[in-house]
Amino acid sequence: MKIKQIEKTPFWSVMFAIFLGVFLGTFNMSAVNIALPTFIESFNTSLDSVKWILTGFMLATGAACPLAGYLGEKFSYKKLYLFALIGFTLSSILCAISSNLFLLVTFRVVQGIFSGLIIPTTMTIIYQVIPRKKHAFAISLWSMASMLAPALGPTLSGWLIQYFSWRSIFMVNVPIGIIAIVLIILFIPQYNLSTSNSFDFIGFATVITLSLSILIAFSEGSIWGWSSYKTISLIIVGIISLGLFIARELKVSSPALNIRVFKFTKYTISIIAVSIVTISLYAGTLLTPLFLQNTQHLSALDTGLILFPPSLAMALMMPIVGTLYNRIDPRILIMTGICFIALGSWKMSNLISDTPHSYIIFWMTIRYIGISFSTMPITNSGMSIIPRNLSGHASSINNWLRQVSSSLAIGIFSSLLLTRTEYHVKILDTTNVALNLIQEKAFTMGINDIFFLSTIIVLIGLPLSFMLKKGGNIKELNSKELASKIN
């Protein structure tokens, strides 16, 4: 695969066009998350049902990621980015006019497909167009865009819900999408890639089956029963699909996902580490709004205002970390970040019904700063070892596994929250205590259990950080070197 080099790339123009698209692609995750209680009330349903507004979106995003590498090589990443952003904007309108939960979930899945194309495509553009010495800073801006959405999402969503309706959460995407589309046309350079030989339909089908079966099994396991035939059957289907997927992708010349990039050890370690951090991240993203609204009975707007400072701190730290990356051993940044996440998660596992909002803001800020210190260094440490020729597949796999991790986190933590809440209701003393107070206390205790679990999960990534030292960057490989590395 040959890439036409672009001698002079306008860094800030390209990054501005990428920034808006990435922001838009991730905004509705946090914006919709805080609206879950509103959806429950509007559609007269349960958390287990409305969680698919989130889970369906993230699953579709993860399912579309494998397509990005193939489509980007065939049509160019600029055209793919433009197509995905147009589709995302139109599907946002469809979400806004949905009349029932089924339609909303359906259009969210469509929206998620386009989001799944936006995220890896923008990352690939950075690694193929931006000069290598600016990769760390460019990825920090890319990460800032994805983190600024959680910073503004809850607050803007809360304000829109309180003064308008949940439909406005989706309509706000439209003007931003139109601006971003214009910027792509003006600023993203057109570069040529060799056309892929064929589309690996079988490989793509196996990876979709793998994603769906595992996600559904873990999200519904607590309802069906972890030993039920449906749960076990789906897990078995997932394992079989994984085996078929690996065998297929190693055999064909034009795989849906070129998993040979896992032969780069540093990249593989970074993928595992970023998946661990992502799972821990979504524990807080899911649980904190539920605690503030269901236990402390705050409005969506007040909840958004409380979550705004931590999320904003996370976003603003990204470019600072990007600057530090070139001056400090990335392992120090990653280890610091993981320790911050663990500390914040542990302190958030001690919530009670009247926990001060200052306590939540402070420890969520510590937690989110930790995410800033860890995610970008982990990502760039792995991607820096990948030849430019393979960056499309590497970024597709990176974002696919990140989205699958997000979906699994939402599904597993939602199921565990229901299970742990039921457990605590049974063991609490209900004598002379109103039932609703018992349920609120049990719900809070269940949230604490999940935060403690996320503390343990993120600490698993600590030993991995020792292996992500700086160095080993590949400038360019000629065809013979590349063949010897990936075959």
Helices and strands as residue ranges (DSSP letters): H 11-33, H 36-43, H 47-75, H 77-96, H 101-129, G 132-134, H 135-163, H 167-171, H 173-187, H 201-224, H 229-251, G 259-263, H 265-290, I 291-295, H 300-325, H 330-347, G 348-350, H 357-383, G 388-390, H 391-427, H 435-459, H 462-465, H 479-486
